[in-house]
Amino acid sequence: SRIKIISGLDISERRLPQDGRVSLSLGDKSVDVRVSTLPSSYGERVVLRLLDKQSAQINIDDLGLPEHILSNYKSSLKNPEGIILFTGPTGSGKTTTLYAGLRYLSDSSQNILTVEDPVEYTLEGVGQTQVNSKTGYTFAKGLRAILRQDPDVVMIGEMRDVETAQIGIQASLTGHLVLSTVHTNSAIAAITRLRDMGIESFLLASSLRTIISQRLVRRLCLNCCYEEDATNEIAKLFNLAAGKKIYNSKGCENCTHTGYQGRIAIAECIQVDKVLKDMIHNNSSENEISNYVFKDNQSIDQASLGLLINGVTSAEELIRVGNLKEDANL
């Protein structure tokens, strides 16, 4: 009940799921806590998600993205219109990357407005609004209202339905830069997801500028990591040569016996050029687009394997993240 009270939930309601939030001070840090309750046969389950407010203050140059992806991202943010999409599963860091882009833009005189569910971090100089299912204030309604506020840049927390996607795409074609997220496992899959929603290919081809897909993997502890030969199972799974040297860790006091310290982003970036526009317009398959895009660019799978070979992370961690494909050879 105490958790429900401080997070603004109805303490008398035990039959329905509820979501709330509370801000706390932990030492010298200010932390937002997102609270989720779920009724179960053994009573209510409660999950707390901790959001460090400092994460919203991260500079775009401190994201740890590869230089070519960072350069493409900054270049895309200078466009007066079009869509920049971020993809990846929950907890992949895409919101942090998106917010860093908004901070990068907020230094200018542009009118930046967002519609989110919920507002995870407060950004200075940015007008943020939160959807509310209880009042019927949806992403689509919020987006329509935002577009009447003469924005230069619009951030949509997630393109989760066809109506929101359609409004966002129309906004990007009428002089607005739109940033949003889609839950897919790769950058190319975002194109397929929007097609499956019912967005016409010619609209996608005209509106998309950049798609960034990313994951967060844990770094091996430098104090207890060690080199070993890849097992036959690991070599087969990752298409490695027999006896390839990889790295693992055993855990120590420095890493509280987890074997890991810190995290690093792995990412892939698609810049939509004229050739790719034509491919999207002509409904080319994911394989055809992949062959063109990654002919000269590194995929997220190849980037992952690079971290494995260079001793940054372990095979077990990449399996946990679960984004590798069999064609990502080294």
Phi and psi in degrees as a GROMACS rama.xvg file:
@    title "Ramachandran Plot"
@    xaxis  label "Phi"
@    yaxis  label "Psi"
@TYPE xy
-61.2352  -43.4344  ARG-2
-62.3681  -41.8282  ILE-3
-63.2701  -40.9528  LYS-4
-64.2848  -49.8058  ILE-5
-72.2219  -19.6485  ILE-6
-99.8963  7.54816  SER-7
76.0031  26.2627  GLY-8
-95.6253  162.749  LEU-9
-80.7233  110.351  ASP-10
-71.6955  -18.0667  ILE-11
-86.526  -12.8926  SER-12
-94.1615  111.808  GLU-13
-118.405  -1.798  ARG-14
-96.2634  -16.7551  ARG-15
-120.659  149.207  LEU-16
-65.5038  147.584  PRO-17
-136.76  152.263  GLN-18
-128.114  137.356  ASP-19
-150.847  -175.146  GLY-20
-154.732  157.55  ARG-21
-150.262  146.703  VAL-22
-102.578  132.263  SER-23
-128.433  155.65  LEU-24
-108.859  118.867  SER-25
-115.856  99.2479  LEU-26
66.134  -123.013  GLY-27
-97.3013  11.2815  ASP-28
-109.906  144.419  LYS-29
-104.957  123.181  SER-30
-124.28  133.414  VAL-31
-91.5045  136.351  ASP-32
-117.662  119.444  VAL-33
-91.7735  127.022  ARG-34
-110.074  130.295  VAL-35
-128.68  126.452  SER-36
-113.025  149.59  THR-37
-144.781  121.496  LEU-38
-68.187  137.792  PRO-39
-138.707  173.779  SER-40
-67.0866  -17.6896  SER-41
-106.385  13.6001  TYR-42
112.556  -176.535  GLY-43
-78.0183  134.593  GLU-44
-93.202  141.28  ARG-45
-127.928  129.063  VAL-46
-120.257  132.428  VAL-47
-111.293  127.107  LEU-48
-110.306  119.727  ARG-49
-89.7183  127.859  LEU-50
-120.424  110.919  LEU-51
-74.7541  118.96  ASP-52
-62.2085  -23.0881  LYS-53
-65.9926  -23.5056  GLN-54
-62.1801  -29.9493  SER-55
-73.8573  -15.3002  ALA-56
-95.5008  5.61485  GLN-57
-67.1706  137.291  ILE-58
-80.1366  147.128  ASN-59
-58.8546  -30.1673  ILE-60
-76.2519  -11.8771  ASP-61
-102.447  11.5051  ASP-62
-71.4702  -21.8301  LEU-63
82.1226  15.6704  GLY-64
-74.5392  148.954  LEU-65
-55.0702  148.619  PRO-66
-56.8197  -41.1891  GLU-67
-69.0642  -33.4936  HIS-68
-72.4267  -41.6463  ILE-69
-60.6706  -42.4126  LEU-70
-63.397  -43.494  SER-71
-63.9053  -39.6093  ASN-72
-62.7851  -49.0955  TYR-73
-61.2881  -41.2769  LYS-74
-62.4896  -41.1825  SER-75
-66.1998  -34.7197  SER-76
-67.1233  -16.927  LEU-77
-86.0083  -6.9524  LYS-78
-68.9949  140.942  ASN-79
-77.6227  -16.2894  PRO-80
-153.927  171.965  GLU-81
109.392  176.066  GLY-82
-116.099  133.873  ILE-83
-111.441  119.885  ILE-84
-107.752  144.004  LEU-85
-120.413  130.78  PHE-86
-126.729  159.702  THR-87
145.923  162.222  GLY-88
-72.6139  172.764  PRO-89
-58.3365  133.708  THR-90
84.2022  14.6048  GLY-91
-90.1298  -3.32314  SER-92
90.4682  6.89602  GLY-93
-67.5945  -33.0598  LYS-94
-65.6698  -40.1268  THR-95
-62.4702  -42.8509  THR-96
-64.1823  -40.8715  THR-97
-64.9278  -46.4087  LEU-98
-62.7508  -36.3907  TYR-99
-62.4491  -36.5335  ALA-100
-65.6926  -40.2649  GLY-101
-65.5728  -39.0596  LEU-102
-63.693  -39.0016  ARG-103
-60.593  -38.94  TYR-104
-80.9156  -26.9367  LEU-105
-70.3419  -11.8851  SER-106
-72.6163  -14.4542  ASP-107
-93.713  -173.541  SER-108
-94.9971  18.5643  SER-109
-75.9652  149.672  GLN-110
-88.3835  108.394  ASN-111
-111.191  124.618  ILE-112
-128.405  145.856  LEU-113
-129.701  153.858  THR-114
-129.306  120.058  VAL-115
-134.098  163.644  GLU-116
-145.535  90.8832  ASP-117
-93.1032  -176.273  PRO-118
-72.6386  109.177  VAL-119
-80.239  -40.7451  GLU-120
-135.835  147.472  TYR-121
-89.0854  128.967  THR-122
-113.867  126.064  LEU-123
-68.0957  134.237  GLU-124
81.757  7.79022  GLY-125
-122.329  130.789  VAL-126
-83.6536  112.201  GLY-127
-112.818  135.932  GLN-128
-130.828  147.884  THR-129
-117.135  134.894  GLN-130
-69.2127  155.243  VAL-131
-143.257  104.132  ASN-132
-65.6358  -28.3173  SER-133
-65.8615  -33.6498  LYS-134
-98.875  0.329231  THR-135
80.4245  13.8447  GLY-136
-85.7244  93.1159  TYR-137
-93.2925  174.61  THR-138
-56.9105  -44.8725  PHE-139
-63.0035  -45.2518  ALA-140
-65.6503  -42.6472  LYS-141
-62.4466  -39.5045  GLY-142
-66.6636  -41.3113  LEU-143
-61.4459  -41.7678  ARG-144
-65.5781  -41.2708  ALA-145
-60.6771  -40.7004  ILE-146
-67.7301  -15.5218  LEU-147
-88.0765  -0.223783  ARG-148
-99.2341  13.5299  GLN-149
54.4078  55.462  ASP-150
-80.2928  153.588  PRO-151
-93.455  -38.8364  ASP-152
-127.395  134.407  VAL-153
-123.258  130.373  VAL-154
-113.156  124.172  MET-155
-107.253  119.456  ILE-156
-50.3102  -42.543  GLY-157
-159.958  135.847  GLU-158
-87.6298  87.9281  MET-159
-103.72  -5.15893  ARG-160
-147.538  164.631  ASP-161
-65.5326  -35.9565  VAL-162
-63.9088  -46.5755  GLU-163
-62.3669  -43.6872  THR-164
-62.1574  -42.7477  ALA-165
-63.8369  -44.2437  GLN-166
-65.2444  -41.7923  ILE-167
-61.253  -42.4705  GLY-168
-67.6832  -42.4528  ILE-169
-61.7949  -38.5436  GLN-170
-63.2423  -39.2779  ALA-171
-69.6043  -20.4474  SER-172
-93.5008  -2.41427  LEU-173
-122.358  35.7511  THR-174
92.9037  21.0993  GLY-175
-122.469  140.707  HIS-176
-89.1254  123.226  LEU-177
-114.515  129.669  VAL-178
-116.792  134.882  LEU-179
-157.067  174.328  SER-180
-123.023  154.341  THR-181
-138.94  138.773  VAL-182
-86.6398  92.2738  HIS-183
-137.151  165.021  THR-184
-87.4843  -9.29986  ASN-185
-151.174  165.268  SER-186
-65.2126  -42.5302  ALA-187
-65.3563  -35.9185  ILE-188
-63.1665  -21.9706  ALA-189
-64.5618  -35.6797  ALA-190
-64.1563  -45.8963  ILE-191
-62.5834  -42.0139  THR-192
-59.6353  -44.3912  ARG-193
-67.874  -36.8559  LEU-194
-61.0413  -45.1727  ARG-195
-64.3653  -27.4139  ASP-196
-68.4785  -21.6057  MET-197
112.531  8.9811  GLY-198
-76.5045  129.262  ILE-199
-71.3135  144.569  GLU-200
-60.7269  -36.4097  SER-201
-68.0492  -29.2983  PHE-202
-72.7046  -39.7346  LEU-203
-61.8744  -45.3551  LEU-204
-61.2184  -36.2023  ALA-205
-79.2074  -27.944  SER-206
-99.5312  -35.1926  SER-207
-68.0391  133.866  LEU-208
-114.044  -49.7124  ARG-209
-146.388  141.599  THR-210
-128.172  123.682  ILE-211
-116.022  123.744  ILE-212
-112.439  138.163  SER-213
-147.807  163.16  GLN-214
-137.448  162.66  ARG-215
-117.056  125.413  LEU-216
-120.688  151.094  VAL-217
-78.813  141.265  ARG-218
-83.3724  141.996  ARG-219
-65.1884  142.08  LEU-220
-66.97  124.825  CYS-221
-68.457  -20.4761  LEU-222
-79.7201  -27.4916  ASN-223
-127.831  10.7155  CYS-224
-78.241  154.351  CYS-225
-148.694  158.584  TYR-226
-90.2511  143.983  GLU-227
-151.058  163.19  GLU-228
-80.3873  137.242  ASP-229
-64.337  133.882  ALA-230
-67.3571  163.695  THR-231
-58.6987  -38.2898  ASN-232
-64.8975  -46.6878  GLU-233
-66.1934  -42.8808  ILE-234
-59.6821  -40.9696  ALA-235
-69.2402  -42.6531  LYS-236
-62.5447  -39.3768  LEU-237
-102.242  7.69092  PHE-238
55.5102  45.5725  ASN-239
-97.8858  156.337  LEU-240
-67.6908  148.789  ALA-241
-58.6516  133.271  ALA-242
77.8557  10.9301  GLY-243
-59.5993  136.479  LYS-244
-78.4032  126.548  LYS-245
-130.449  -177.264  ILE-246
-127.383  151.903  TYR-247
-145.149  -177.657  ASN-248
-145.83  157.254  SER-249
-109.976  -9.80645  LYS-250
89.8992  139.768  GLY-251
-154.521  -178.775  CYS-252
-65.4879  -32.3443  GLU-253
-61.064  -33.3119  ASN-254
-111.875  20.2561  CYS-255
50.5184  36.4872  THR-256
63.7665  25.4787  HIS-257
-93.6223  -25.3166  THR-258
89.4839  -1.50837  GLY-259
-134.049  149.266  TYR-260
-142.198  116.526  GLN-261
79.0514  175.461  GLY-262
-135.3  160.82  ARG-263
-138.246  144.693  ILE-264
-86.4973  138.329  ALA-265
-116.865  137.184  ILE-266
-148.639  161.234  ALA-267
-134.235  151.579  GLU-268
-135.144  132.576  CYS-269
-112.929  120.672  ILE-270
-97.8726  123.801  GLN-271
-84.2823  98.0529  VAL-272
-93.5895  -174.854  ASP-273
-61.4485  -41.9629  LYS-274
-62.5112  -44.6449  VAL-275
-68.3771  -35.6462  LEU-276
-56.4059  -46.0969  LYS-277
-63.5507  -39.2226  ASP-278
-65.2091  -42.11  MET-279
-65.3031  -43.4429  ILE-280
-60.9388  -34.7992  HIS-281
-92.1314  12.6217  ASN-282
58.7882  40.7447  ASN-283
-62.7002  151.125  SER-284
-74.4017  167.142  SER-285
-60.7547  -39.2384  GLU-286
-64.0979  -41.7911  ASN-287
-65.0284  -43.2437  GLU-288
-65.5355  -41.5251  ILE-289
-61.5284  -43.2031  SER-290
-61.1804  -35.4669  ASN-291
-77.3079  -49.1884  TYR-292
-64.2928  -43.803  VAL-293
-98.0301  17.0311  PHE-294
-65.7834  -39.4815  LYS-295
-120.986  3.10306  ASP-296
-123.415  155.045  ASN-297
-87.8888  129.595  GLN-298
-80.156  166.948  SER-299
-64.821  -30.2138  ILE-300
-67.8718  -43.0827  ASP-301
-66.7254  -37.4697  GLN-302
-64.0182  -38.5646  ALA-303
-62.4597  -45.4919  SER-304
-65.4531  -32.6663  LEU-305
-61.7011  -40.1613  GLY-306
-66.1813  -35.1857  LEU-307
-66.2343  -48.7474  LEU-308
-66.6594  -33.5155  ILE-309
-87.8349  5.37096  ASN-310
77.2628  19.5217  GLY-311
-80.8957  -37.6058  VAL-312
-141.803  179.231  THR-313
-109.372  164.208  SER-314
-62.297  -39.5271  ALA-315
-61.1491  -38.446  GLU-316
-67.6622  -40.3598  GLU-317
-67.6864  -35.137  LEU-318
-65.8277  -39.7995  ILE-319
-61.6044  -43.97  ARG-320
-65.7191  -37.4682  VAL-321
71.2171  39.3461  GLY-322
-116.302  6.31818  ASN-323
-84.5853  143.323  LEU-324
-114.214  159.885  LYS-325
-70.5423  -14.4096  GLU-326
-93.6489  7.65885  ASP-327
-89.7254  76.6385  ALA-328
-85.568  152.038  ASN-329
